[in-house]
Amino acid sequence: MAETIFLAKAKRNIQAAQLLFDNQLYDESANRAYYAAFQAALAMLSDANIQVDRKSHKAVQANFNSAFIHKQKVFPSHVKSYLSDLHAVRIDADYKPLVISKKVTMQQIRKAKEFVELIDREIRK
């Protein structure tokens, strides 16, 4: 049940990220792209009955990578850095006196979409 809710949130955040990008709101788009991936990771952890502090972004990242990339090898190794990469850009967008570029935001959305799609396919198996 929780995995369904988190996955739906992830998909809505992908849509929001794209809408914000289309309106040249790159910082906000980068933020939503990260949260799409974060919520997809919560969906996968929930689907596998792995308990984690949902407010701890580092714990979610660590548990996701440990369970699904290193141990079970459910996902390709290239996605192990996605959550931390997306999170770093979100932190820059939210807390630093700079504007995230169009190019970086496009990469952010691409990674988030791939991440959400991989998790969606795995949960639907």
C-alpha positions as CSV (number, residue, x, y, z in Angstrom):
1,M,0.0,0.0,0.0
2,A,2.7,2.5,1.0
3,E,4.7,1.7,-2.1
4,T,1.8,2.6,-4.3
5,I,1.3,5.9,-2.6
6,F,5.1,6.8,-2.8
7,L,5.3,5.7,-6.4
8,A,2.3,7.9,-7.3
9,K,4.0,10.8,-5.6
10,A,7.2,10.1,-7.5
11,K,5.4,10.1,-10.8
12,R,3.6,13.4,-10.0
13,N,6.9,15.0,-9.0
14,I,8.3,14.0,-12.4
15,Q,5.4,15.8,-14.0
16,A,5.9,18.8,-11.8
17,A,9.6,18.9,-12.6
18,Q,8.9,18.9,-16.3
19,L,6.3,21.6,-15.9
20,L,8.6,23.8,-13.9
21,F,11.4,23.1,-16.4
22,D,9.2,24.1,-19.3
23,N,8.5,27.4,-17.5
24,Q,12.3,28.0,-16.9
25,L,12.0,27.5,-13.2
26,Y,15.2,25.4,-13.0
27,D,15.9,25.5,-9.3
28,E,12.3,24.4,-8.5
29,S,12.5,21.7,-11.2
30,A,15.7,20.3,-9.8
31,N,14.1,20.1,-6.4
32,R,11.0,18.2,-7.7
33,A,13.2,15.8,-9.7
34,Y,15.1,14.9,-6.6
35,Y,12.0,14.3,-4.6
36,A,10.6,12.1,-7.4
37,A,13.6,9.8,-7.1
38,F,13.5,10.0,-3.3
39,Q,9.9,8.9,-3.2
40,A,10.5,6.2,-5.7
41,A,13.3,4.9,-3.4
42,L,10.8,5.0,-0.5
43,A,8.4,3.0,-2.6
44,M,11.0,0.3,-3.4
45,L,12.1,0.1,0.3
46,S,8.5,-0.2,1.4
47,D,7.7,-2.9,-1.3
48,A,10.6,-4.9,0.1
49,N,9.5,-4.4,3.7
50,I,12.7,-2.6,4.6
51,Q,12.2,-0.2,7.5
52,V,14.0,3.1,7.3
53,D,13.7,6.5,8.8
54,R,11.8,8.2,5.9
55,K,13.0,11.7,7.1
56,S,16.7,10.7,6.8
57,H,17.7,11.2,3.2
58,K,21.1,9.6,3.9
59,A,19.5,6.5,5.5
60,V,17.2,6.1,2.5
61,Q,20.1,6.4,0.1
62,A,22.3,4.0,2.0
63,N,19.6,1.4,2.5
64,F,18.4,1.6,-1.1
65,N,22.0,1.1,-2.5
66,S,22.9,-1.6,0.0
67,A,19.7,-3.7,-0.6
68,F,19.0,-3.2,-4.3
69,I,22.4,-2.5,-5.9
70,H,25.1,-4.1,-3.8
71,K,23.3,-7.1,-2.2
72,Q,20.4,-8.1,-4.5
73,K,21.7,-6.4,-7.7
74,V,18.2,-5.5,-8.7
75,F,19.3,-2.3,-10.4
76,P,22.3,-1.5,-12.6
77,S,25.3,-0.2,-10.7
78,H,25.3,3.1,-12.6
79,V,22.2,4.2,-10.7
80,K,23.9,3.9,-7.2
81,S,25.0,7.5,-7.4
82,Y,21.7,8.9,-8.7
83,L,20.1,9.7,-5.3
84,S,23.2,11.4,-3.9
85,D,23.8,13.3,-7.2
86,L,20.2,14.4,-7.4
87,H,20.3,15.4,-3.7
88,A,23.5,17.5,-4.1
89,V,21.9,19.5,-6.9
90,R,18.7,20.0,-4.9
91,I,20.8,21.3,-1.9
92,D,22.5,23.7,-4.3
93,A,19.2,24.8,-5.8
94,D,17.5,25.3,-2.4
95,Y,20.3,26.7,-0.2
96,K,23.1,28.3,-2.3
97,P,23.0,31.8,-3.9
98,L,23.1,30.5,-7.4
99,V,20.8,29.4,-10.1
100,I,20.8,25.8,-11.5
101,S,21.5,25.8,-15.2
102,K,19.1,24.5,-17.8
103,K,21.6,21.8,-18.7
104,V,22.0,20.6,-15.1
105,T,18.3,20.6,-14.7
106,M,17.8,18.5,-17.8
107,Q,20.3,16.0,-16.4
108,Q,18.4,16.0,-13.1
109,I,15.1,15.2,-14.8
110,R,16.6,12.5,-17.0
111,K,18.2,10.7,-14.0
112,A,15.0,11.0,-11.9
113,K,12.9,9.7,-14.8
114,E,15.2,6.7,-15.3
115,F,15.2,6.0,-11.6
116,V,11.4,6.2,-11.2
117,E,10.9,4.0,-14.3
118,L,13.3,1.3,-13.1
119,I,11.6,1.2,-9.8
120,D,8.1,1.2,-11.3
121,R,9.0,-1.8,-13.5
122,E,10.5,-3.7,-10.6
123,I,7.5,-3.1,-8.3
124,R,5.1,-4.2,-11.0
125,K,6.8,-7.6,-11.5
